[in-house]
Amino acid sequence: MNKIKKRIFSVLLTLALCLTCAMPTFAAEKTPAEASTEKTAKLYTFEVNGDAETSVARSSISGYNQKSLTSGNSIIEIPVSSSGLGGMGITIKTSCSGNYQLDYIGYVSGGEPASDISGSMSSNDTVEHHDLWHGPGTSEYTLLFGIPQGASVLVQVWIYG
C-alpha cells in the first residue's frame, strides 16, 4: 500500500510540475512577428448595400496639372474634383536639363482641408505620397517649389483617391 501511495504521489507531482512549467498562450498575446509589425491607420469611406455583401467607395478625388517652373514662377496649382471624405495620394514627377535638389510644400488653397505635404526631391525624380486624406469640394491643391536661379523644371502632378 505504501508503494501505491508513493507512485500516486509521484504521478501527481509530475503532473503538477508539467502544468506549472508550461507557458500558457492566451489569444490576447501577440506573436513576435505581430509585435514587431507597426500598424498605421488608414482612412476609408464605404457604403454597404442592404445585403451587406458589396461595398462601394463613397469618396473620390482626382486632379492633374503640369507646368514649367522657374525661380520667379515656382507655384503650380492642381484643380481637383472631390466628393466625400476619404483617402488621397499624390505623385510628383520633375524633369530638368540640370540636376538640382528641390524642396517643396503642398497644401489646399480654397475649399475643404486636405493633407499637407512637404519634402525634397531631385529635379529629375518622381515622389509619391500615400495615406493622405481629403475633404469634399476641394478646389485647388497648391505646390510651391524652391527652384534655383536660372533653372527651369517641368513639374507634373497627379492627385488621386
Disulfide bonds with the S-S distance in Angstrom:
none
